[in-house]
Amino acid sequence: MPDLIHVEREDRLAVVTINRPPVNALNREMLNELEKAFEQLSEDKSVGVVILTGGGEKAFVAGADISEFPKLNSENGEKLSRRGQEVFQKVADFHAPVIAAVNGFALGGGLELALACDIRVVAENARVGLPEVTLGIFPGYGGTQRLPRLITAGKAKELIFTGAMIDAEEAHRIGIAEHKTPAGEALNKAEEIAGAILKAGPIGVRMAKEAVNKGLDQSLEEGQRAEASYFGELCDTEDQKEGAQAFLEKRAPQFKGK
């Protein structure tokens, strides 16, 4: 049986592929394996970018495994929701940027997983949505919280309340995705973005992610205070000195992550 989560490394780039064809549905075992993959990658601070994608051409992740749902009750349902939130939070809190290359259907838990990433690229054949209300429930892996923070609250509510599935063009237009590509090109675009990030100072990128994420849950004043603190820390790094010197000498910087 192939690994449910396949991890490939190329220098500082890691590509994590969800590999449960044909639709890569999330079940408990998949959540455990995804958590394990990100925990192992987090131990290596040299990882500068992670790309998360789905195996095959049909789906990124076409939701949770509905076959597990008939046995749910209030107690184990809450535990399942908290478990999904816990795993996806590890994706959101990963020390380096995580890019979702959405190569097909991203529904329910699949879209919630993409929302936990920092940047989303959707192929034109992708379809996204949160259809949980059509099953008598609602998004429980962070969707009711992350989607309204990403797009307008009204549009997020419309998508959640109706369970509507939208195409890549609409997902890009309303801000769910930062980029839309031809079919089969989402991973290539994600790698292009990753390449640009990997040329930057790794400590600066890591602390920029922390500053943005922390600021989203704070007042503007608190966020700017944290920003200034991080900025001060960066000014004591070798990378900051190298970046400034390289600019003055009109050459490419050689960052060391120190």
N, C-alpha and C positions, 0 to 999 in steps of 0.2 A: 504494500500500500504506500503510495507516495506521501511525502510530508504535506500536512495541511497548510503549513506556512513554509515557504521557501525563501531563504535569504541568500542573496549574492552580494559579495563585496568587491568593489573596484577602487582601491586606494581608500579615499575618505568618503566615498559614496556607497550607501547600502540600498539595495532594491529588495523590498519585502513583497512577495507575491502570495496572495490568498489563493490557495490551490485546492478547491473542492468543487470540481466541475459537476454538472454543467453551469450552475448559477452561483457557486461559492457561498451558499447559505450559511449563516452564522449559527452554530450550535454551541453547547457548553464546551465541548472539546476544542472547537475552533477558537473560542475566546481564551481558553487556557494557553493554547499554542501561540496565539498572537501576543498575549501578555509575556510569555516566556521569551519570545523573539525580541521584544522591545527591552525587556530587562537585561538580556545578554548584550544587546547593542549599547545600552546605556552605560555598561561597565567600561566601554572603550570611548574615551573622550575625544579620540582622533576622528571619530565619525562626524563628518561635517554636514551631511544632508542624508535624509532617508526619503526614498520614493516608495509609496505604497500603491500597489495596483492589484488587479484581479487576473487570475489565470484564464486563458482562453479568450475568445472574442465576443462572448455573449454578455458577460456581467463583470462588474467590479465586485459588488456584493449585492445580490438580489434579496436582501432582507434576512430576517431571522429564520430559523428552521421551524415552520409552523406546526410540524408534527409534534413538537414539544408542548404546544399551547393547551391542548385539552386537559392536561393534568394540572394546570395552574390554578392556584387559589390565592387569597389575599396574602398569606404568609410567604409562600414560595414565589409568588409573583413579585412581591417587593424585593425579595432576595435576588431574583433574576435581574430586575431593573438595576439594583445597586451593583451587581456584578458587572453588567455591561458598562455602566457609568465608570466604575473603577478601572476597567481595562482601557476604555477610550480616554480616560483622563491621563493615563500613562503615555498614550500617544500625544495628547495635547501638551503634556509637561516635558516631553523628551527634550534633552538639552540642545539639540540642533533642529533646524527647520525640517518639517515633514511635508512632502508634497504628495497629494492624491492624484494619481493618473487614472481618471475614471474612464475606463475603456468600454463600458456597456451599462447595463442596468445598475443603478444605485438606489435601492428602495428600502424604506424602513431603516433597520439597523445599518444597512449599507450606506445610506446618505448620512446617518448620524456618525458613522465612522469617518466619512469624508469631511464632515463638519468639524471633527476633532483635529484635522490636519491644519497646517498653516496656510497652504495654498492649494487650490483645486484647479486641475486641468480636465476638461471634459471633451471626449470625442463626439463628433456630430451625430453618431448613432446612439449616444447615451440617452437614457431616460432616467429622471430622478424624481423622487417623491417620498412622502411620509403617509402611506396608505393605512396606517394602523386603525384609524376610526372605522374603516370598512370591516374590521374584525371585532368591533365593539370595544376597543381599547384606545390608547394614544401612544405617541412615541415615548419610550421609557429609557432610552440609552443616551439622554442628553438633548434630544431633538427639540423639546419645548423650550429649552434654555439657550441653546447655541444658535438656532436659526434666527430668532428675533434679535440676537446680538449682531448677526451678520448682515441681514437685510432689514427692511422696514418691519416694524412689529405687525402692521396691518397685513402685509403680504404674507408674512410668516404664519399668521393666524389663519388666513384664507387657505393656505396650503395644508396646514395641520387639520383644520376643521372639515375640509372637503375630502382630504386624502387624495387630491389630484396628482397625477403624474405629468410632468412637463418635459419638454424636449431640451436638448443642449442649448439651442438658440435662446430659449426663454431663461434657462438657468444662468446663462452668461449675461443676459440683458438685466436681470434683476439682482445680480451680484452674488449668486451662490457660487459661481465659478469665475475665476480670474481670466481664464483662457478657454477658447473653443478651438478644436483642431479637426482636420479631416479624420474620418474613421481610420483607426489603426495608428494614429500619430500622437496620441496622448502621452505615451511613454517617452517618445522622442522629445516632445516639447518639455516634459518634466525634466528630462536629462539636460536640456538646454538651460533651463532655469537653474538647475542644480549646479551646472558648470559655472554660471555667473556668480552664484553664492560662494562657491568653493574658492574663487579668486580673491574674495574679501578676507579681512582679518577674522579668524575664527572666534576669538574672544569677543570682538565687537559684535559679531552676528549673534552669538549665544546670549550676550547680555541685552542686545536689542530685543530679542524674543522675550526675555524675562520682563523687560521694561514694558513692552506692549501688552503682554498678557496680564501683568499685574495692574497696569493702568486701566484696563477695561473694567475692572471690578472696584475702582477707586474713584474719588472725585478728581477733577482736573488738577487741583492744588496738590493732592497727595501723589498723584501720578507724576507730576513735574518734580516733586521733591525726590521721588525714587529715581527719576531720570537723571537728575543732577548727581545723585549719589553714585549711580552706576558710571556716569561719565567721568567722575573723579577717579574711580577705581581704574578705569581704562587708561587714564593718563599716567599711571604708574607702570604700565606694561611695556615690554620690549617691542611688541607689535606696534604700539602707538608711535614710538620713536622711529621705528623702521618705516612706517607709513608716511610720516611727515618728511623724513629724510629722502625717501624714494621720490616723493612728489617734487621736492626742491631740486633733486638731481635728475629729474625727468627720466626715471627708469621704473620698471615694474617692481613693486615691493616683494620682499621675500619673508613672508610671515612665518613664524614658528609656533604660534599659539602660546606665547609666553608673555 
